[in-house]
Amino acid sequence: MPTPLDDIQSRLRFALVVYQDTIKHVAKCGIVVLVVALILETFVFNFNHFASAGYNTVNLSDQLNLIQTSDDKYRVSSVNHTLEFSNLNREVRNVRIDFTDGQAAQTVDVTIHFTDAAHQTYFDSTEYTAGIPTTTVATNCPESEYINLNTAGMVGSLRIEIAGEDVQYPLLLDGVYVNARIPFQFNMGRFALAAAVLALVYIFRPKSSIYRSYIVDHPVKSRACIILTVAIELYLVTSFLFLGSNLVGVATSSYNAGSWDGTSIVNTFEVGGENAQQYAELAKAMAHGQLYLEEEPPQWLQDMDDPYDKGARDELQKATGEDYLFDVAYHDGHYYVYFGVVPVLVFYLPFYLLTGANFPTAIGVLVAAWAFILGCSALLDRFARYHFKRVSLGLYLLLQIPLVFCCGILYLVKHPTFYSLPIMMALAFSVWGLYFWMRGRASRRTAAGWYFAGSLCMALVVGCRPQLVVLSFVAFPLFWRRFITEGHLLTKRGALEFACLVAPYCLVAAGLFWYNKARFGSITDFGANYNLTVNDMTKRGMNVGRLAPALFAYFLQPPNVTGVFPYIQAVDFDTTYMGQTIKEVTFGGVFACLPFLWILPFAKRILALRIRQRATRTIAGVTIVLVTSGVVVGLLDAEMAGILQRYYADFSFMFLMAAVLLAFIANENIPYRSRMRDLLMSVLLALVAASVVYSALLCLVAETGWYSDIYSWAYQNILETFMFWT
């Protein structure tokens, strides 16, 4: 009798025979991709090595007016950090500032001035010209030590200033050189990235065979490719989250080693400061039988007539020297958490009861991100296999990638704090709720179970991010025809199924109503108005004047693009609203920054094609609800809280999902092997590529509190990987 191992080997041999031509083709293409990536890494990304190979290096160390240490190192101090070199009288192509190995890792600002054939004196920026920009050098990054200069003829004098706001002096130098030969540096990560980009370009080229492989006709092959794609996405998201180690809150002997306890395989620790422990503190309070935080507010806060006035709070804090918790709800002498309670019940409370430690918030964000990616992929697969006939594997992947990576979750993963967690969980519950509903619509025997699961997920959204509950309105176009028009509600089975749709909302609402009543005395009061934040939420109200700036900032504002990697910078914000506007750093509106959404203006024409094909208008209704919900949520965010980059995740998914459905419909109505189809697929590919590139670059923008701020020297290493030409 054959063993399971024999069966697996037999299946593998069969697959090798059947798909041997495909395997050979893939192997051949893979080799070509690797060879091209190798050529790029060797000759393009290292072209400075070849360009400097003929330089005659000149050591200027003997001209350094710096104190030398006993081991012949040069000491740069806060008093003496400007290096002057005169009478060089030679061409200078680059400067190397050779920092001593082993000193504290940090970044410094290096400002260079020189005189040459075109300038008899040092020059700087004027009204009509830009001078030599200040560059950043990391003391532990050899690549950044080489600074290329663009001089005119012979250089006479050279001045180098090594400074910076947060520089920790003294700095140690081994020497300073001009016309240094830049060593060859094979960067394995850059090589892998180049290979990946080349592979994507080849796979998604307009003439690729994946656009001729239909999901319905090739279920096994398509599922295998989709699973592989999702696995890669999960890996990328996980790697990106753990890159920002200062926000993760877990430590091992080799990761965040400074916070490792020295004995455990892995231990948790607090990150983000005292105000970032709200969920963990609520879990402790719940474990002790109360709904308010255990920390007592200072007496001066309890005695205030208006504790929600930040200016008055800050004055009393200075006068008394007693701190208060920021960004928590304060009511009736106690601190409360106004963020959704579901994350506490899912992660923090069980973890605290089991371990007695605080659950690391970043891990919750990561788990929710995994759930979202898996849910998005399953939902899209459901549409592609059962509601459209001609969706190719190529089109599926071309739509799945922006749906996952352009909806704002990467920014939440970049900042995996307690602010991001409820949004991420709400998105995850939403996509799985929609998936379960779609499964229920196609099922007869088990529809009630699928409906219950879907509605439970959608209802739990209220306990995470209440405004995202608007996605529940998708239920109307999904179920109206079946339950109302066809009268299924009046049957015994229909009544049961409808009850399963409604019951979870009632159960979750009952729990949340009790929770609100127990805390604030009202079943509908979630406590957001009692927030001790930068403005008085009790008096914020709703004002139409805030809508116009929000519409522009959230939806229409073009990105601020520069010529320096990562090219994207924070946008400027101006308003004529003569009141307080809550505004954090943002990077442009979704319709300006995500060209994939440019499909939406053609929604009416595309939906007309679907209506001519089908008597029902379900897809049209779903699309309308998604677009309307996106606009409503964006405006609600602006009215209730302000304009913040993380809030883009509240509504971007809705627009992207609507665009995906429109692309599916257009694909069904374009003749196969036509010029129009080739043109539209090329346009779609360009729109998706631009959207994904923007979202990827946004991940690398330097921001306060992120990896780039805490570990600036490590961030400089990342920049040097991409800025190989400098």
NORQUIMO-V851710 format. One record per backbone hydrogen bond with DSSP energy under -0.5 kcal/mol. NH is the residue of the N-H (numbers start at 1). CO is the residue of the C=O. If there is no record, write none. Layout:
{{NH & CO} {NH & CO}}
This chain:
{{7 & 3} {8 & 4} {9 & 5} {10 & 6} {11 & 7} {12 & 8} {13 & 9} {14 & 10} {15 & 11} {16 & 12} {17 & 13} {18 & 14} {19 & 15} {20 & 17} {23 & 19} {24 & 20} {25 & 21} {26 & 22} {27 & 23} {28 & 24} {29 & 25} {30 & 26} {31 & 27} {32 & 28} {33 & 29} {34 & 30} {35 & 31} {36 & 32} {37 & 33} {38 & 34} {39 & 35} {40 & 36} {41 & 37} {42 & 38} {43 & 39} {44 & 39} {44 & 40} {45 & 40} {47 & 44} {49 & 46} {50 & 46} {51 & 47} {52 & 48} {53 & 50} {55 & 52} {57 & 55} {58 & 178} {60 & 58} {60 & 176} {63 & 60} {64 & 61} {66 & 64} {67 & 75} {69 & 73} {72 & 69} {74 & 173} {75 & 67} {76 & 74} {76 & 171} {77 & 75} {77 & 80} {81 & 79} {83 & 81} {83 & 160} {84 & 82} {85 & 158} {88 & 156} {89 & 155} {90 & 155} {93 & 91} {95 & 147} {96 & 177} {97 & 95} {97 & 145} {98 & 96} {98 & 175} {99 & 97} {100 & 172} {103 & 100} {108 & 137} {109 & 163} {110 & 108} {110 & 135} {111 & 109} {111 & 161} {112 & 110} {113 & 159} {115 & 157} {116 & 119} {117 & 152} {119 & 116} {126 & 129} {135 & 110} {137 & 108} {139 & 106} {141 & 138} {142 & 140} {144 & 141} {145 & 141} {145 & 142} {146 & 143} {147 & 95} {147 & 145} {148 & 146} {148 & 726} {149 & 93} {151 & 149} {153 & 151} {155 & 90} {156 & 115} {158 & 85} {159 & 113} {160 & 83} {161 & 111} {162 & 81} {162 & 160} {163 & 109} {163 & 161} {167 & 164} {169 & 167} {170 & 76} {171 & 76} {173 & 74} {174 & 98} {175 & 98} {177 & 96} {178 & 58} {179 & 94} {182 & 180} {187 & 185} {188 & 186} {191 & 187} {192 & 188} {193 & 189} {194 & 190} {195 & 191} {196 & 192} {197 & 193} {198 & 194} {199 & 195} {200 & 196} {201 & 197} {202 & 198} {203 & 199} {204 & 200} {205 & 202} {208 & 205} {211 & 208} {212 & 209} {214 & 212} {215 & 391} {218 & 214} {222 & 218} {223 & 219} {224 & 220} {225 & 221} {226 & 222} {227 & 223} {228 & 224} {229 & 225} {230 & 226} {231 & 227} {232 & 228} {233 & 229} {234 & 230} {235 & 231} {236 & 232} {237 & 233} {238 & 234} {239 & 235} {240 & 236} {241 & 237} {242 & 238} {243 & 239} {244 & 240} {244 & 241} {245 & 243} {247 & 244} {248 & 245} {249 & 245} {251 & 267} {252 & 255} {259 & 256} {260 & 257} {267 & 251} {269 & 249} {276 & 273} {277 & 274} {281 & 277} {282 & 278} {283 & 279} {284 & 280} {285 & 281} {286 & 282} {287 & 283} {288 & 284} {288 & 285} {289 & 286} {290 & 285} {293 & 335} {301 & 298} {302 & 298} {303 & 299} {304 & 300} {304 & 301} {309 & 306} {310 & 308} {313 & 309} {314 & 310} {315 & 311} {316 & 312} {317 & 313} {318 & 314} {319 & 315} {320 & 316} {321 & 317} {323 & 321} {327 & 532} {329 & 336} {330 & 530} {331 & 329} {331 & 334} {334 & 331} {336 & 329} {338 & 336} {340 & 464} {342 & 463} {344 & 341} {345 & 341} {346 & 342} {347 & 343} {348 & 343} {349 & 344} {351 & 347} {352 & 348} {353 & 349} {354 & 350} {355 & 351} {356 & 351} {356 & 352} {357 & 351} {361 & 359} {363 & 360} {364 & 360} {365 & 361} {366 & 362} {367 & 363} {368 & 364} {369 & 365} {370 & 366} {371 & 367} {372 & 368} {373 & 369} {374 & 370} {375 & 371} {376 & 372} {377 & 373} {378 & 374} {379 & 375} {380 & 376} {381 & 377} {382 & 378} {383 & 379} {384 & 380} {385 & 381} {386 & 382} {387 & 383} {388 & 383} {392 & 390} {393 & 210} {393 & 213} {394 & 210} {396 & 392} {397 & 393} {398 & 394} {399 & 395} {399 & 396} {400 & 396} {401 & 397} {402 & 398} {403 & 399} {404 & 400} {405 & 401} {406 & 402} {412 & 408} {413 & 409} {414 & 410} {415 & 411} {416 & 413} {417 & 415} {420 & 417} {421 & 417} {422 & 418} {423 & 419} {424 & 420} {425 & 421} {426 & 422} {427 & 423} {428 & 424} {429 & 425} {430 & 426} {431 & 427} {432 & 428} {433 & 429} {434 & 430} {435 & 431} {436 & 432} {437 & 433} {438 & 434} {439 & 435} {440 & 436} {441 & 437} {442 & 438} {443 & 439} {443 & 440} {450 & 446} {451 & 447} {452 & 448} {453 & 449} {454 & 450} {455 & 451} {456 & 452} {457 & 453} {458 & 454} {459 & 455} {460 & 456} {461 & 457} {462 & 459} {463 & 459} {463 & 460} {464 & 461} {465 & 461} {468 & 465} {469 & 466} {470 & 467} {471 & 468} {472 & 469} {473 & 470} {474 & 471} {475 & 472} {476 & 473} {477 & 473} {478 & 474} {479 & 475} {480 & 476} {483 & 479} {484 & 480} {485 & 480} {486 & 481} {488 & 482} {489 & 483} {490 & 487} {491 & 488} {495 & 491} {496 & 492} {497 & 493} {498 & 494} {499 & 495} {500 & 496} {501 & 497} {502 & 498} {503 & 499} {504 & 500} {505 & 502} {506 & 502} {507 & 503} {508 & 504} {509 & 505} {510 & 506} {511 & 507} {512 & 508} {513 & 509} {514 & 510} {515 & 511} {516 & 512} {517 & 513} {518 & 514} {519 & 515} {520 & 516} {521 & 516} {521 & 517} {522 & 516} {525 & 522} {526 & 524} {530 & 527} {531 & 528} {532 & 328} {533 & 531} {533 & 535} {537 & 531} {537 & 535} {539 & 536} {540 & 537} {541 & 537} {546 & 543} {547 & 544} {548 & 544} {549 & 545} {550 & 546} {551 & 547} {552 & 548} {553 & 549} {554 & 550} {555 & 551} {556 & 551} {556 & 552} {557 & 552} {560 & 569} {561 & 559} {562 & 567} {567 & 564} {568 & 566} {569 & 560} {571 & 586} {578 & 576} {579 & 577} {583 & 581} {584 & 643} {589 & 557} {590 & 554} {591 & 555} {592 & 555} {593 & 589} {594 & 590} {595 & 593} {596 & 687} {597 & 594} {598 & 595} {599 & 596} {600 & 597} {602 & 599} {603 & 600} {606 & 602} {607 & 603} {608 & 604} {609 & 605} {609 & 606} {610 & 606} {611 & 607} {612 & 608} {613 & 609} {614 & 610} {621 & 617} {622 & 618} {623 & 619} {624 & 620} {625 & 621} {626 & 622} {627 & 623} {628 & 624} {629 & 625} {630 & 626} {631 & 627} {632 & 628} {633 & 629} {634 & 630} {635 & 631} {636 & 632} {637 & 633} {638 & 634} {639 & 635} {640 & 636} {641 & 637} {642 & 637} {643 & 582} {644 & 642} {645 & 585} {647 & 644} {648 & 645} {649 & 646} {650 & 647} {651 & 647} {651 & 648} {652 & 648} {655 & 651} {656 & 652} {657 & 653} {658 & 654} {659 & 655} {660 & 656} {661 & 657} {662 & 658} {663 & 659} {664 & 660} {665 & 661} {666 & 662} {667 & 663} {668 & 664} {669 & 665} {669 & 666} {670 & 666} {670 & 667} {671 & 669} {674 & 671} {678 & 674} {679 & 675} {680 & 676} {681 & 677} {682 & 678} {683 & 679} {684 & 680} {685 & 681} {686 & 682} {687 & 683} {688 & 684} {689 & 685} {690 & 686} {691 & 687} {692 & 688} {693 & 689} {694 & 690} {695 & 691} {696 & 692} {697 & 693} {698 & 694} {699 & 695} {699 & 696} {700 & 696} {700 & 697} {701 & 698} {706 & 703} {709 & 706} {710 & 706} {711 & 707} {715 & 711} {716 & 712} {717 & 713} {718 & 714} {719 & 715} {720 & 716} {721 & 717} {722 & 718} {722 & 719} {723 & 719} {724 & 722} {726 & 723}}
